[in-house]
Amino acid sequence: MTAPRDLAQALDSAVSDALAAVRAADADAGAELAELRRRRLTRPSIVLVGETKRGKSSLINALLGVPGLSPVDAAVATAAYLHFSPGATAGAVAYVPGLGEPVDLELRELGDWATGRGGPRAPRRIEVTHPAPLLQYVSLLDTPGVGGLDPAHTAVALDAVERATALLFVADASAPLSQPELDFLVAASERVDTVVFALTKVDAFPGWRRIADDNRVLLRARAPRFADAPWFPVSARLAEVALGVPAGEQAALVEASHIAALQHALVELAGRGHQLQLANVLRAARAELVRLEQAAEARVRAAEADPGETARVREERGALAARKRTEQRQWALLLSTETQRARVEVVGLLRTRVATLQQDVAARIDTLRGGALAALPDRVDAELQAVAVRLSEDLRATFRQVGERVLAQVFDDEELAGMLDRLNATLRHTLAAGPPRDGSGDSLLVALSAGGIAFMAGRGAMFGASVLGAGGAVAGGLLVPVAGLGLGLAAGGYVLYRRRVQTDRQQARAWLRDVLAEARAALQDEISHRFTDLQYALSVAVDDAVERRLRELDAHIAELDAAAAEDAAGRARRRSRATAELQQVRGRLAQVDEVLTRARALAPASAPIGQENA
């Protein structure tokens, strides 16, 4: 086995070399990888993924030695995930869109909240703390089931993979891996390097060894990177039974469950967290090097001066240029139409929510007395924050839909495969380079004297840190994170309330009406600006993508023409230079692959389970 220190040095050196090579060819892609490398690993995280009903939650309970901690029997109705981390005492909080603060939960409430029945809206995530020994080494994330049940669940699981130090893929012994499971593995493999497999329910299916062998065959054929990944056959049920029997009977059940082997494997992974993180960065860098290899191969083909290749490239270039001339106005009109339609929808949601808020608070005013009436501004402040949070979620979803609709009209599937990953940095940087709107600057501050409402929104952060996920391409679609809207009462609102209201309910209702009118106007104005920014950024990104592709085709045509104009000796020299460039890229890829192959030593060995334990 490779010495840990030697492997760490090899990973660090390979990442540095790969980043330098990518940065030299594509500054934006290099910046993305550099940002990925800079992320600090505070605690290793193992993300559990797998199809529904495979026993992920039961497995977590067995690993932690806490029966019933992660809800098992509840039907999946939400795309939330559960994050288990260490704590001196057991507890949980839910993060719910529209609520400014997390909601404290009793552990017995996890089942309801995880399925969206515990509160007014389904939570995005639930954080569970517990003093379980395993959590002292590593955090666990229980994700929604992947596959055909709900595409949103797969999206959430892939999002969780972005935070993973390693994956624990959960299958069960009832049947071999399904196609959706294999597809998920292929998508996840662009984001994380190390995967460990758990085969659950081995106590219920005596033929589990045949299923395990079939799974390895499937992986070798469809996801060969994981063909030799470690497998851990386990029985969460036997582990749970062991916790409820006398001490003298526990040992046999624990041994039969094989849970201890998987626990030890996860602790082993946790101890290698930094190296696993470097391997994940190197895995992402490899995808960029493959793209550079494809470009180098195109230059080698150009040196052949093949008339058929020249005709094909000219035809592609002419078609794209013609589309740009004839359809650019249509693209702009589509973008404008989609943006305006979406803006009207979001503004309509704003009006509905503010009207509902006014109706609810006005009804409560009639029942308030004394101190409760005096505390009304605090209540309105919290409610306005909730409105802003919900609108932020709506904007994220709406912006993504607008972007995807427009891009689907501009590029066909084949073009998208090569374009979407490049739109990431373009979209992220467009706003900073674009013309600032009046009064914006780095942060927009709107102060309203009548209602005293202040809200700040970072303009430059509108598209967040990542518009497209790593290796996002077509499968991941366009992701447009939006800086959250902030809204609440400023000091002036409280002063105005004390001057006008005191204990007069009629004045309180008038104050409420004025405050909410100002709030709605402020948010409506900012929403309009946000959509203007979106339209501008997408327009620039689409133009940039088309122009970049035209430049690539022009360069390719120039190489073809230059090769055709030379004699045989000149073409041979050109081909030699292009081949040398290709070999250099392939050499870099070979070095990366060699280090990633060595990084397989970071994965624990499969559990040594003999026939006698079947």
Buried (B, 14 or more C-beta within 10 A) or exposed (E): EBEEEEBBEBBBEBBEBBBEBBBEBBEBBBBBBBEBBEEEEEBBBBBBBBBBEBBBBBBBBBBBBBBBBBBBEBEBEBBBBBBBBBBEEBBBBBBBBBBBEBBEBEBEBBBBBBBBBBBEBBBBBBBBBBEBEBBEBBBBBBBBBBBEBBEEBBBBBBBBBBBBBBBBBBBBBBEBBBEBBBBBBEBBBBBBBBBBBBBBBBBEBEEBBEBBEEBBEBBEEBBEBBBEBBBBBBBBBBBBBBBEEEEEEBEEBBBBBBBBBBBBBBBBBBBBBBBBBBBBBBBBBBBBBEBBBEBBBBBBBBBBBBEEBBEEBBEBBEEBBEBBEEBBEEBBEBBEEBBEEBBEEBBEBBEEBBEEBBEEBBEBBEEBEEEEBBEBBEEBBBBBBBBBBBBBBBBBEBBBBBBBBBBEBBBEEEBBEBBBBBBBBBBBBBBEEBEEEEEBEEEBEBEBEEBBBBBEBBBBBBBBEBBBBBBBBBBBBBBBBBBBBBBBBBEBBBEBBEEEBEEEBEBBBEBBEBBBBBBBBBBBEBBBBBBEBBBBBBBBBBBBBBEBBBEBBEBBBEBBBBBBEBEEEBBEEBBEEBBEBBEEBBEBBEBBBEBBEBBBBBBBEBBEBEEEEE
